[in-house]
């Protein structure tokens, strides 16, 4: 995955998302947190969306393109606090790619 293909790959992984600014990968990545936040009201929907999101984040976080890893760190992980209690659940389930991107975030990503 590269910075140039990022939004296209995000769109393919989440066809239900309408991208507000497809030319701005950081904005598009932030919309994934909004999708998770909106799914919280239905546990099954949240779990299914979380599984897909974590798989995508893992793949993106393992990219050789440092700009993609930065997208994960800045526009996904640093926005996870918006999930409230589910923030810690998602943070605890990060795979190798998500944990790699986590190293770029200073401080906690979920409130105590």
Secondary structure, 3 states (H helix, E strand, C coil): CCCCCHHHHHHHHCCCCCCCCCCCHHHHHHHHHHHHHHHCCCHHHHHHHHHHHHHHHHHHHCCCCHHHHHHHHHHHHHHHHHHCCHHHHHHHCCCHHHHHHHCCCCCCCCCC
